[in-house]
Amino acid sequence: MALKERVQDLLAQVNDMKAANAEELEALRIKYLSKKGEITTLFTEFRTVPNEEKRELGQLLNQLRQQAEGRINEMREQIVNSQELLAKSQLDLTRTPDPIDLGTRHPLSLVREEIVDIFSRIGFTVAEGPEVEDDKHVYGMLNFAPEHPARDMQDTFFIEKEIGIQKPTDVLLRSHTSSVQTRVMTSQKPPIRVLCPGRVYRNEAISARAHCFFHQVEGLYIDKNVSFADLKEALLYFAKEMFGPETQIRLRPSYFPFTEPSAEMDISCNICGGKGCAFCKGTGWVEILGCGMVDPNVLEACGIDSKVYSGYAFGMGVERIANLKYRVKDLRLFSENDVRFLRQFESC
Ligand code: DAH
């Protein structure tokens, strides 16, 4: 092929050059412009061209070299720019293309939210209080006698040395959410209608049936003329909403220092439908909460006139309700965070 044609052929090649990265670009530069590159070789051969052809061919050759250099510089710039852009964009190209695993809601959160939702439909709002409490709010104002065994070290975690308090200490981890009652009653005026969900602590050995912390939801309603019948009606409504319309309740007399009269509420066993099974120990009933009419002493201790106002209160364990709903036999599963357990609540 004559030199002129080879130059034209190379011109076409040079115009068509493409490089996806710096390595490919360098290979092109070597192919055409290095010492032994095709364009450089043509310049060597140019010396042997007859003088009358030199002018035209020389111009063509220069054009070829300029075009090749220009095109390579242009591509170099493009590659550098795109690398900078990538570095700035914080795109992580090493990440797997799989979508991020979404977490699931914890069964105790699901149950707590359902309880709150059911009571919010009859006018209850949520109130919260501190987990690190004082004796006054957890026991004193709730009519616990000074020597009441619930204060005993076996039940209550007292906070002592860490914050430099000498015995007898006044600071403790709340052992029930009833403490939020006293906080609400001393800061709000009746009518009061609150639900107090939260974590509570007791000094118990950890086993399948007991834990040193668990969760409760407390309810409190104070107004003029609140009666035990109102309490029963609210609790029956709750039981049917939570466990199904066929659910029955029964109230057994009981004792709590802060309510008078007091009761414990059972629901018909939702596992055997009341026929009797291992879960309800053959009785057809399972206990789910404590309740009663707020003791006038408690109202007075919180600055509420017990001659004008009356109220009811109730408290239930969230784990207990979750147990009944989801049949979780071992309490420890709730706090171990084993994903094999937690994943089972994905669709709830
Ligand atoms: N505080 C009680 C407990 O932890 C539960 C309870 C019972 C709360 C009766 C109440 C109530 O408000 O009226 O065992």
Residues whose N, C-alpha, C, O or C-beta is under 5 A from the ligand:
A	BS01	DAH	S175 H176 S178 G219 F256 T259 G290 C291 G292 A313 F314 G315
